[in-house]
Amino acid sequence: MAITTDFGRAVRTAREAKGLSQEQLADLANVHRTYLSGIETGSRNPTLEVVDRLARALDVSPAALLEDR
């Protein structure tokens, strides 16, 4: 499986575990909701900066979002 798909799945899992909607997480991470949707489906390849912002918004390390790779 592609790293973008694995990463997107990890973001979605962490987001749902926190009880956040895509819109709420997008606001917390300062990204557009449709961009976040693309990340979660694996169709977007986020920059390291975006990975860091998502991790901070989810209160996890960036590595945690890449662990199951």
mmCIF file of the N, C-alpha and C atoms, coordinates in Angstrom:
data_MODEL
# 
_entry.id   MODEL 
# 
loop_
_atom_site.group_PDB 
_atom_site.id 
_atom_site.type_symbol 
_atom_site.label_atom_id 
_atom_site.label_alt_id 
_atom_site.label_comp_id 
_atom_site.label_asym_id 
_atom_site.label_entity_id 
_atom_site.label_seq_id 
_atom_site.pdbx_PDB_ins_code 
_atom_site.Cartn_x 
_atom_site.Cartn_y 
_atom_site.Cartn_z 
_atom_site.occupancy 
_atom_site.B_iso_or_equiv 
_atom_site.pdbx_formal_charge 
_atom_site.auth_seq_id 
_atom_site.auth_comp_id 
_atom_site.auth_asym_id 
_atom_site.auth_atom_id 
_atom_site.pdbx_PDB_model_num 
ATOM 1   N N  . MET A 1 1  ? 0.837   -1.177 0.000  1.00 0.00 ? 1  MET A N  1 
ATOM 2   C CA . MET A 1 1  ? 0.000   0.000  0.000  1.00 0.00 ? 1  MET A CA 1 
ATOM 3   C C  . MET A 1 1  ? 0.889   1.250  0.000  1.00 0.00 ? 1  MET A C  1 
ATOM 4   N N  . ALA A 1 2  ? 0.426   2.304  -0.595 1.00 0.00 ? 2  ALA A N  1 
ATOM 5   C CA . ALA A 1 2  ? 1.199   3.537  -0.695 1.00 0.00 ? 2  ALA A CA 1 
ATOM 6   C C  . ALA A 1 2  ? 1.282   4.250  0.655  1.00 0.00 ? 2  ALA A C  1 
ATOM 7   N N  . ILE A 1 3  ? 2.370   4.939  0.873  1.00 0.00 ? 3  ILE A N  1 
ATOM 8   C CA . ILE A 1 3  ? 2.553   5.659  2.136  1.00 0.00 ? 3  ILE A CA 1 
ATOM 9   C C  . ILE A 1 3  ? 1.464   6.717  2.329  1.00 0.00 ? 3  ILE A C  1 
ATOM 10  N N  . THR A 1 4  ? 1.000   7.336  1.240  1.00 0.00 ? 4  THR A N  1 
ATOM 11  C CA . THR A 1 4  ? -0.052  8.342  1.380  1.00 0.00 ? 4  THR A CA 1 
ATOM 12  C C  . THR A 1 4  ? -1.347  7.715  1.888  1.00 0.00 ? 4  THR A C  1 
ATOM 13  N N  . THR A 1 5  ? -1.633  6.500  1.450  1.00 0.00 ? 5  THR A N  1 
ATOM 14  C CA . THR A 1 5  ? -2.839  5.796  1.913  1.00 0.00 ? 5  THR A CA 1 
ATOM 15  C C  . THR A 1 5  ? -2.694  5.412  3.379  1.00 0.00 ? 5  THR A C  1 
ATOM 16  N N  . ASP A 1 6  ? -1.544  4.888  3.752  1.00 0.00 ? 6  ASP A N  1 
ATOM 17  C CA . ASP A 1 6  ? -1.297  4.512  5.155  1.00 0.00 ? 6  ASP A CA 1 
ATOM 18  C C  . ASP A 1 6  ? -1.366  5.733  6.063  1.00 0.00 ? 6  ASP A C  1 
ATOM 19  N N  . PHE A 1 7  ? -0.746  6.821  5.631  1.00 0.00 ? 7  PHE A N  1 
ATOM 20  C CA . PHE A 1 7  ? -0.758  8.045  6.427  1.00 0.00 ? 7  PHE A CA 1 
ATOM 21  C C  . PHE A 1 7  ? -2.182  8.568  6.579  1.00 0.00 ? 7  PHE A C  1 
ATOM 22  N N  . GLY A 1 8  ? -2.915  8.594  5.489  1.00 0.00 ? 8  GLY A N  1 
ATOM 23  C CA . GLY A 1 8  ? -4.299  9.066  5.527  1.00 0.00 ? 8  GLY A CA 1 
ATOM 24  C C  . GLY A 1 8  ? -5.161  8.243  6.460  1.00 0.00 ? 8  GLY A C  1 
ATOM 25  N N  . ARG A 1 9  ? -4.957  6.943  6.444  1.00 0.00 ? 9  ARG A N  1 
ATOM 26  C CA . ARG A 1 9  ? -5.711  6.056  7.331  1.00 0.00 ? 9  ARG A CA 1 
ATOM 27  C C  . ARG A 1 9  ? -5.365  6.364  8.788  1.00 0.00 ? 9  ARG A C  1 
ATOM 28  N N  . ALA A 1 10 ? -4.094  6.613  9.073  1.00 0.00 ? 10 ALA A N  1 
ATOM 29  C CA . ALA A 1 10 ? -3.670  6.932  10.439 1.00 0.00 ? 10 ALA A CA 1 
ATOM 30  C C  . ALA A 1 10 ? -4.263  8.259  10.903 1.00 0.00 ? 10 ALA A C  1 
ATOM 31  N N  . VAL A 1 11 ? -4.299  9.241  10.018 1.00 0.00 ? 11 VAL A N  1 
ATOM 32  C CA . VAL A 1 11 ? -4.897  10.536 10.368 1.00 0.00 ? 11 VAL A CA 1 
ATOM 33  C C  . VAL A 1 11 ? -6.383  10.355 10.676 1.00 0.00 ? 11 VAL A C  1 
ATOM 34  N N  . ARG A 1 12 ? -7.085  9.637  9.815  1.00 0.00 ? 12 ARG A N  1 
ATOM 35  C CA . ARG A 1 12 ? -8.519  9.411  10.028 1.00 0.00 ? 12 ARG A CA 1 
ATOM 36  C C  . ARG A 1 12 ? -8.767  8.675  11.347 1.00 0.00 ? 12 ARG A C  1 
ATOM 37  N N  . THR A 1 13 ? -7.982  7.650  11.607 1.00 0.00 ? 13 THR A N  1 
ATOM 38  C CA . THR A 1 13 ? -8.149  6.877  12.848 1.00 0.00 ? 13 THR A CA 1 
ATOM 39  C C  . THR A 1 13 ? -7.931  7.762  14.070 1.00 0.00 ? 13 THR A C  1 
ATOM 40  N N  . ALA A 1 14 ? -6.867  8.566  14.048 1.00 0.00 ? 14 ALA A N  1 
ATOM 41  C CA . ALA A 1 14 ? -6.577  9.469  15.169 1.00 0.00 ? 14 ALA A CA 1 
ATOM 42  C C  . ALA A 1 14 ? -7.662  10.530 15.314 1.00 0.00 ? 14 ALA A C  1 
ATOM 43  N N  . ARG A 1 15 ? -8.132  11.052 14.190 1.00 0.00 ? 15 ARG A N  1 
ATOM 44  C CA . ARG A 1 15 ? -9.190  12.076 14.227 1.00 0.00 ? 15 ARG A CA 1 
ATOM 45  C C  . ARG A 1 15 ? -10.460 11.509 14.840 1.00 0.00 ? 15 ARG A C  1 
ATOM 46  N N  . GLU A 1 16 ? -10.860 10.334 14.401 1.00 0.00 ? 16 GLU A N  1 
ATOM 47  C CA . GLU A 1 16 ? -12.074 9.719  14.919 1.00 0.00 ? 16 GLU A CA 1 
ATOM 48  C C  . GLU A 1 16 ? -11.928 9.355  16.394 1.00 0.00 ? 16 GLU A C  1 
ATOM 49  N N  . ALA A 1 17 ? -10.731 8.927  16.806 1.00 0.00 ? 17 ALA A N  1 
ATOM 50  C CA . ALA A 1 17 ? -10.489 8.604  18.211 1.00 0.00 ? 17 ALA A CA 1 
ATOM 51  C C  . ALA A 1 17 ? -10.641 9.836  19.100 1.00 0.00 ? 17 ALA A C  1 
ATOM 52  N N  . LYS A 1 18 ? -10.333 11.005 18.552 1.00 0.00 ? 18 LYS A N  1 
ATOM 53  C CA . LYS A 1 18 ? -10.471 12.258 19.299 1.00 0.00 ? 18 LYS A CA 1 
ATOM 54  C C  . LYS A 1 18 ? -11.886 12.818 19.208 1.00 0.00 ? 18 LYS A C  1 
ATOM 55  N N  . GLY A 1 19 ? -12.741 12.190 18.381 1.00 0.00 ? 19 GLY A N  1 
ATOM 56  C CA . GLY A 1 19 ? -14.114 12.662 18.233 1.00 0.00 ? 19 GLY A CA 1 
ATOM 57  C C  . GLY A 1 19 ? -14.231 13.937 17.419 1.00 0.00 ? 19 GLY A C  1 
ATOM 58  N N  . LEU A 1 20 ? -13.270 14.156 16.514 1.00 0.00 ? 20 LEU A N  1 
ATOM 59  C CA . LEU A 1 20 ? -13.265 15.365 15.700 1.00 0.00 ? 20 LEU A CA 1 
ATOM 60  C C  . LEU A 1 20 ? -13.840 15.096 14.313 1.00 0.00 ? 20 LEU A C  1 
ATOM 61  N N  . SER A 1 21 ? -14.540 16.078 13.781 1.00 0.00 ? 21 SER A N  1 
ATOM 62  C CA . SER A 1 21 ? -14.974 16.016 12.393 1.00 0.00 ? 21 SER A CA 1 
ATOM 63  C C  . SER A 1 21 ? -13.804 16.454 11.516 1.00 0.00 ? 21 SER A C  1 
ATOM 64  N N  . GLN A 1 22 ? -13.902 16.201 10.232 1.00 0.00 ? 22 GLN A N  1 
ATOM 65  C CA . GLN A 1 22 ? -12.858 16.678 9.319  1.00 0.00 ? 22 GLN A CA 1 
ATOM 66  C C  . GLN A 1 22 ? -12.757 18.196 9.393  1.00 0.00 ? 22 GLN A C  1 
ATOM 67  N N  . GLU A 1 23 ? -13.879 18.867 9.461  1.00 0.00 ? 23 GLU A N  1 
ATOM 68  C CA . GLU A 1 23 ? -13.867 20.330 9.523  1.00 0.00 ? 23 GLU A CA 1 
ATOM 69  C C  . GLU A 1 23 ? -13.174 20.828 10.790 1.00 0.00 ? 23 GLU A C  1 
ATOM 70  N N  . GLN A 1 24 ? -13.435 20.190 11.919 1.00 0.00 ? 24 GLN A N  1 
ATOM 71  C CA . GLN A 1 24 ? -12.803 20.596 13.172 1.00 0.00 ? 24 GLN A CA 1 
ATOM 72  C C  . GLN A 1 24 ? -11.292 20.397 13.111 1.00 0.00 ? 24 GLN A C  1 
ATOM 73  N N  . LEU A 1 25 ? -10.854 19.235 12.611 1.00 0.00 ? 25 LEU A N  1 
ATOM 74  C CA . LEU A 1 25 ? -9.416  18.988 12.507 1.00 0.00 ? 25 LEU A CA 1 
ATOM 75  C C  . LEU A 1 25 ? -8.775  19.951 11.513 1.00 0.00 ? 25 LEU A C  1 
ATOM 76  N N  . ALA A 1 26 ? -9.432  20.184 10.401 1.00 0.00 ? 26 ALA A N  1 
ATOM 77  C CA . ALA A 1 26 ? -8.895  21.116 9.406  1.00 0.00 ? 26 ALA A CA 1 
ATOM 78  C C  . ALA A 1 26 ? -8.700  22.498 10.022 1.00 0.00 ? 26 ALA A C  1 
ATOM 79  N N  . ASP A 1 27 ? -9.662  22.947 10.806 1.00 0.00 ? 27 ASP A N  1 
ATOM 80  C CA . ASP A 1 27 ? -9.533  24.248 11.473 1.00 0.00 ? 27 ASP A CA 1 
ATOM 81  C C  . ASP A 1 27 ? -8.371  24.256 12.455 1.00 0.00 ? 27 ASP A C  1 
ATOM 82  N N  . LEU A 1 28 ? -8.255  23.197 13.255 1.00 0.00 ? 28 LEU A N  1 
ATOM 83  C CA . LEU A 1 28 ? -7.172  23.118 14.241 1.00 0.00 ? 28 LEU A CA 1 
ATOM 84  C C  . LEU A 1 28 ? -5.791  23.079 13.580 1.00 0.00 ? 28 LEU A C  1 
ATOM 85  N N  . ALA A 1 29 ? -5.707  22.426 12.420 1.00 0.00 ? 29 ALA A N  1 
ATOM 86  C CA . ALA A 1 29 ? -4.428  22.270 11.725 1.00 0.00 ? 29 ALA A CA 1 
ATOM 87  C C  . ALA A 1 29 ? -4.187  23.359 10.684 1.00 0.00 ? 29 ALA A C  1 
ATOM 88  N N  . ASN A 1 30 ? -5.159  24.235 10.522 1.00 0.00 ? 30 ASN A N  1 
ATOM 89  C CA . ASN A 1 30 ? -5.051  25.326 9.551  1.00 0.00 ? 30 ASN A CA 1 
ATOM 90  C C  . ASN A 1 30 ? -4.834  24.808 8.124  1.00 0.00 ? 30 ASN A C  1 
ATOM 91  N N  . VAL A 1 31 ? -5.672  23.833 7.733  1.00 0.00 ? 31 VAL A N  1 
ATOM 92  C CA . VAL A 1 31 ? -5.704  23.347 6.353  1.00 0.00 ? 31 VAL A CA 1 
ATOM 93  C C  . VAL A 1 31 ? -7.155  23.360 5.892  1.00 0.00 ? 31 VAL A C  1 
ATOM 94  N N  . HIS A 1 32 ? -7.364  23.370 4.596  1.00 0.00 ? 32 HIS A N  1 
ATOM 95  C CA . HIS A 1 32 ? -8.726  23.359 4.058  1.00 0.00 ? 32 HIS A CA 1 
ATOM 96  C C  . HIS A 1 32 ? -9.331  21.971 4.246  1.00 0.00 ? 32 HIS A C  1 
ATOM 97  N N  . ARG A 1 33 ? -10.629 21.920 4.521  1.00 0.00 ? 33 ARG A N  1 
ATOM 98  C CA . ARG A 1 33 ? -11.285 20.640 4.766  1.00 0.00 ? 33 ARG A CA 1 
ATOM 99  C C  . ARG A 1 33 ? -11.178 19.695 3.579  1.00 0.00 ? 33 ARG A C  1 
ATOM 100 N N  . THR A 1 34 ? -11.273 20.213 2.361  1.00 0.00 ? 34 THR A N  1 
ATOM 101 C CA . THR A 1 34 ? -11.171 19.321 1.203  1.00 0.00 ? 34 THR A CA 1 
ATOM 102 C C  . THR A 1 34 ? -9.750  18.784 1.039  1.00 0.00 ? 34 THR A C  1 
ATOM 103 N N  . TYR A 1 35 ? -8.761  19.564 1.459  1.00 0.00 ? 35 TYR A N  1 
ATOM 104 C CA . TYR A 1 35 ? -7.375  19.086 1.433  1.00 0.00 ? 35 TYR A CA 1 
ATOM 105 C C  . TYR A 1 35 ? -7.207  17.957 2.450  1.00 0.00 ? 35 TYR A C  1 
ATOM 106 N N  . LEU A 1 36 ? -7.780  18.134 3.644  1.00 0.00 ? 36 LEU A N  1 
ATOM 107 C CA . LEU A 1 36 ? -7.734  17.088 4.660  1.00 0.00 ? 36 LEU A CA 1 
ATOM 108 C C  . LEU A 1 36 ? -8.426  15.826 4.156  1.00 0.00 ? 36 LEU A C  1 
ATOM 109 N N  . SER A 1 37 ? -9.540  15.983 3.499  1.00 0.00 ? 37 SER A N  1 
ATOM 110 C CA . SER A 1 37 ? -10.245 14.833 2.929  1.00 0.00 ? 37 SER A CA 1 
ATOM 111 C C  . SER A 1 37 ? -9.345  14.088 1.946  1.00 0.00 ? 37 SER A C  1 
ATOM 112 N N  . GLY A 1 38 ? -8.632  14.838 1.115  1.00 0.00 ? 38 GLY A N  1 
ATOM 113 C CA . GLY A 1 38 ? -7.696  14.234 0.169  1.00 0.00 ? 38 GLY A CA 1 
ATOM 114 C C  . GLY A 1 38 ? -6.558  13.501 0.856  1.00 0.00 ? 38 GLY A C  1 
ATOM 115 N N  . ILE A 1 39 ? -6.103  14.044 1.974  1.00 0.00 ? 39 ILE A N  1 
ATOM 116 C CA . ILE A 1 39 ? -5.053  13.375 2.749  1.00 0.00 ? 39 ILE A CA 1 
ATOM 117 C C  . ILE A 1 39 ? -5.587  12.050 3.292  1.00 0.00 ? 39 ILE A C  1 
ATOM 118 N N  . GLU A 1 40 ? -6.784  12.106 3.862  1.00 0.00 ? 40 GLU A N  1 
ATOM 119 C CA . GLU A 1 40 ? -7.350  10.897 4.470  1.00 0.00 ? 40 GLU A CA 1 
ATOM 120 C C  . GLU A 1 40 ? -7.635  9.804  3.441  1.00 0.00 ? 40 GLU A C  1 
ATOM 121 N N  . THR A 1 41 ? -7.921  10.177 2.215  1.00 0.00 ? 41 THR A N  1 
ATOM 122 C CA . THR A 1 41 ? -8.176  9.163  1.177  1.00 0.00 ? 41 THR A CA 1 
ATOM 123 C C  . THR A 1 41 ? -6.897  8.722  0.478  1.00 0.00 ? 41 THR A C  1 
ATOM 124 N N  . GLY A 1 42 ? -5.786  9.389  0.787  1.00 0.00 ? 42 GLY A N  1 
ATOM 125 C CA . GLY A 1 42 ? -4.513  9.024  0.178  1.00 0.00 ? 42 GLY A CA 1 
ATOM 126 C C  . GLY A 1 42 ? -4.271  9.655  -1.177 1.00 0.00 ? 42 GLY A C  1 
ATOM 127 N N  . SER A 1 43 ? -5.148  10.556 -1.588 1.00 0.00 ? 43 SER A N  1 
ATOM 128 C CA . SER A 1 43 ? -4.969  11.192 -2.900 1.00 0.00 ? 43 SER A CA 1 
ATOM 129 C C  . SER A 1 43 ? -4.109  12.453 -2.829 1.00 0.00 ? 43 SER A C  1 
ATOM 130 N N  . ARG A 1 44 ? -3.801  12.913 -1.629 1.00 0.00 ? 44 ARG A N  1 
ATOM 131 C CA . ARG A 1 44 ? -2.918  14.065 -1.440 1.00 0.00 ? 44 ARG A CA 1 
ATOM 132 C C  . ARG A 1 44 ? -1.646  13.621 -0.737 1.00 0.00 ? 44 ARG A C  1 
ATOM 133 N N  . ASN A 1 45 ? -0.550  14.281 -1.061 1.00 0.00 ? 45 ASN A N  1 
ATOM 134 C CA . ASN A 1 45 ? 0.743   13.993 -0.468 1.00 0.00 ? 45 ASN A CA 1 
ATOM 135 C C  . ASN A 1 45 ? 1.167   15.222 0.339  1.00 0.00 ? 45 ASN A C  1 
ATOM 136 N N  . PRO A 1 46 ? 0.891   15.244 1.654  1.00 0.00 ? 46 PRO A N  1 
ATOM 137 C CA . PRO A 1 46 ? 1.156   16.445 2.442  1.00 0.00 ? 46 PRO A CA 1 
ATOM 138 C C  . PRO A 1 46 ? 2.645   16.704 2.642  1.00 0.00 ? 46 PRO A C  1 
ATOM 139 N N  . THR A 1 47 ? 2.977   17.964 2.804  1.00 0.00 ? 47 THR A N  1 
ATOM 140 C CA . THR A 1 47 ? 4.347   18.354 3.116  1.00 0.00 ? 47 THR A CA 1 
ATOM 141 C C  . THR A 1 47 ? 4.639   18.011 4.574  1.00 0.00 ? 47 THR A C  1 
ATOM 142 N N  . LEU A 1 48 ? 5.900   18.045 4.933  1.00 0.00 ? 48 LEU A N  1 
ATOM 143 C CA . LEU A 1 48 ? 6.278   17.814 6.332  1.00 0.00 ? 48 LEU A CA 1 
ATOM 144 C C  . LEU A 1 48 ? 5.637   18.841 7.251  1.00 0.00 ? 48 LEU A C  1 
ATOM 145 N N  . GLU A 1 49 ? 5.495   20.063 6.783  1.00 0.00 ? 49 GLU A N  1 
ATOM 146 C CA . GLU A 1 49 ? 4.858   21.106 7.580  1.00 0.00 ? 49 GLU A CA 1 
ATOM 147 C C  . GLU A 1 49 ? 3.412   20.728 7.900  1.00 0.00 ? 49 GLU A C  1 
ATOM 148 N N  . VAL A 1 50 ? 2.697   20.224 6.911  1.00 0.00 ? 50 VAL A N  1 
ATOM 149 C CA . VAL A 1 50 ? 1.307   19.825 7.126  1.00 0.00 ? 50 VAL A CA 1 
ATOM 150 C C  . VAL A 1 50 ? 1.241   18.593 8.033  1.00 0.00 ? 50 VAL A C  1 
ATOM 151 N N  . VAL A 1 51 ? 2.146   17.652 7.856  1.00 0.00 ? 51 VAL A N  1 
ATOM 152 C CA . VAL A 1 51 ? 2.204   16.486 8.744  1.00 0.00 ? 51 VAL A CA 1 
ATOM 153 C C  . VAL A 1 51 ? 2.379   16.962 10.188 1.00 0.00 ? 51 VAL A C  1 
ATOM 154 N N  . ASP A 1 52 ? 3.259   17.902 10.402 1.00 0.00 ? 52 ASP A N  1 
ATOM 155 C CA . ASP A 1 52 ? 3.497   18.431 11.746 1.00 0.00 ? 52 ASP A CA 1 
ATOM 156 C C  . ASP A 1 52 ? 2.256   19.132 12.289 1.00 0.00 ? 52 ASP A C  1 
ATOM 157 N N  . ARG A 1 53 ? 1.597   19.939 11.480 1.00 0.00 ? 53 ARG A N  1 
ATOM 158 C CA . ARG A 1 53 ? 0.389   20.645 11.940 1.00 0.00 ? 53 ARG A CA 1 
ATOM 159 C C  . ARG A 1 53 ? -0.725  19.673 12.288 1.00 0.00 ? 53 ARG A C  1 
ATOM 160 N N  . LEU A 1 54 ? -0.893  18.629 11.484 1.00 0.00 ? 54 LEU A N  1 
ATOM 161 C CA . LEU A 1 54 ? -1.920  17.625 11.779 1.00 0.00 ? 54 LEU A CA 1 
ATOM 162 C C  . LEU A 1 54 ? -1.581  16.890 13.078 1.00 0.00 ? 54 LEU A C  1 
ATOM 163 N N  . ALA A 1 55 ? -0.326  16.508 13.237 1.00 0.00 ? 55 ALA A N  1 
ATOM 164 C CA . ALA A 1 55 ? 0.088   15.803 14.448 1.00 0.00 ? 55 ALA A CA 1 
ATOM 165 C C  . ALA A 1 55 ? -0.151  16.661 15.686 1.00 0.00 ? 55 ALA A C  1 
ATOM 166 N N  . ARG A 1 56 ? 0.211   17.922 15.615 1.00 0.00 ? 56 ARG A N  1 
ATOM 167 C CA . ARG A 1 56 ? 0.000   18.822 16.754 1.00 0.00 ? 56 ARG A CA 1 
ATOM 168 C C  . ARG A 1 56 ? -1.487  18.965 17.067 1.00 0.00 ? 56 ARG A C  1 
ATOM 169 N N  . ALA A 1 57 ? -2.298  19.111 16.027 1.00 0.00 ? 57 ALA A N  1 
ATOM 170 C CA . ALA A 1 57 ? -3.741  19.258 16.220 1.00 0.00 ? 57 ALA A CA 1 
ATOM 171 C C  . ALA A 1 57 ? -4.348  17.991 16.825 1.00 0.00 ? 57 ALA A C  1 
ATOM 172 N N  . LEU A 1 58 ? -3.760  16.844 16.511 1.00 0.00 ? 58 LEU A N  1 
ATOM 173 C CA . LEU A 1 58 ? -4.247  15.572 17.039 1.00 0.00 ? 58 LEU A CA 1 
ATOM 174 C C  . LEU A 1 58 ? -3.569  15.192 18.359 1.00 0.00 ? 58 LEU A C  1 
ATOM 175 N N  . ASP A 1 59 ? -2.604  15.992 18.781 1.00 0.00 ? 59 ASP A N  1 
ATOM 176 C CA . ASP A 1 59 ? -1.839  15.759 20.012 1.00 0.00 ? 59 ASP A CA 1 
ATOM 177 C C  . ASP A 1 59 ? -1.123  14.410 19.977 1.00 0.00 ? 59 ASP A C  1 
ATOM 178 N N  . VAL A 1 60 ? -0.488  14.140 18.839 1.00 0.00 ? 60 VAL A N  1 
ATOM 179 C CA . VAL A 1 60 ? 0.354   12.948 18.670 1.00 0.00 ? 60 VAL A CA 1 
ATOM 180 C C  . VAL A 1 60 ? 1.648   13.393 18.004 1.00 0.00 ? 60 VAL A C  1 
ATOM 181 N N  . SER A 1 61 ? 2.634   12.546 18.006 1.00 0.00 ? 61 SER A N  1 
ATOM 182 C CA . SER A 1 61 ? 3.880   12.879 17.304 1.00 0.00 ? 61 SER A CA 1 
ATOM 183 C C  . SER A 1 61 ? 3.688   12.605 15.815 1.00 0.00 ? 61 SER A C  1 
ATOM 184 N N  . PRO A 1 62 ? 4.430   13.307 14.966 1.00 0.00 ? 62 PRO A N  1 
ATOM 185 C CA . PRO A 1 62 ? 4.364   12.987 13.547 1.00 0.00 ? 62 PRO A CA 1 
ATOM 186 C C  . PRO A 1 62 ? 4.714   11.523 13.283 1.00 0.00 ? 62 PRO A C  1 
ATOM 187 N N  . ALA A 1 63 ? 5.659   10.996 14.047 1.00 0.00 ? 63 ALA A N  1 
ATOM 188 C CA . ALA A 1 63 ? 6.052   9.588  13.879 1.00 0.00 ? 63 ALA A CA 1 
ATOM 189 C C  . ALA A 1 63 ? 4.882   8.644  14.146 1.00 0.00 ? 63 ALA A C  1 
ATOM 190 N N  . ALA A 1 64 ? 4.020   9.004  15.082 1.00 0.00 ? 64 ALA A N  1 
ATOM 191 C CA . ALA A 1 64 ? 2.869   8.151  15.398 1.00 0.00 ? 64 ALA A CA 1 
ATOM 192 C C  . ALA A 1 64 ? 1.949   7.977  14.191 1.00 0.00 ? 64 ALA A C  1 
ATOM 193 N N  . LEU A 1 65 ? 1.913   8.996  13.340 1.00 0.00 ? 65 LEU A N  1 
ATOM 194 C CA . LEU A 1 65 ? 1.064   8.918  12.152 1.00 0.00 ? 65 LEU A CA 1 
ATOM 195 C C  . LEU A 1 65 ? 1.703   8.104  11.042 1.00 0.00 ? 65 LEU A C  1 
ATOM 196 N N  . LEU A 1 66 ? 2.993   7.799  11.206 1.00 0.00 ? 66 LEU A N  1 
ATOM 197 C CA . LEU A 1 66 ? 3.718   7.017  10.196 1.00 0.00 ? 66 LEU A CA 1 
ATOM 198 C C  . LEU A 1 66 ? 4.151   5.653  10.722 1.00 0.00 ? 66 LEU A C  1 
ATOM 199 N N  . GLU A 1 67 ? 3.837   5.347  11.977 1.00 0.00 ? 67 GLU A N  1 
ATOM 200 C CA . GLU A 1 67 ? 4.315   4.145  12.647 1.00 0.00 ? 67 GLU A CA 1 
ATOM 201 C C  . GLU A 1 67 ? 3.992   2.834  11.945 1.00 0.00 ? 67 GLU A C  1 
ATOM 202 N N  . ASP A 1 68 ? 2.786   2.667  11.497 1.00 0.00 ? 68 ASP A N  1 
ATOM 203 C CA . ASP A 1 68 ? 2.354   1.381  10.947 1.00 0.00 ? 68 ASP A CA 1 
ATOM 204 C C  . ASP A 1 68 ? 2.841   1.155  9.535  1.00 0.00 ? 68 ASP A C  1 
ATOM 205 N N  . ARG A 1 69 ? 3.702   1.966  9.077  1.00 0.00 ? 69 ARG A N  1 
ATOM 206 C CA . ARG A 1 69 ? 4.198   1.887  7.708  1.00 0.00 ? 69 ARG A CA 1 
ATOM 207 C C  . ARG A 1 69 ? 5.041   0.684  7.547  1.00 0.00 ? 69 ARG A C  1 
# 
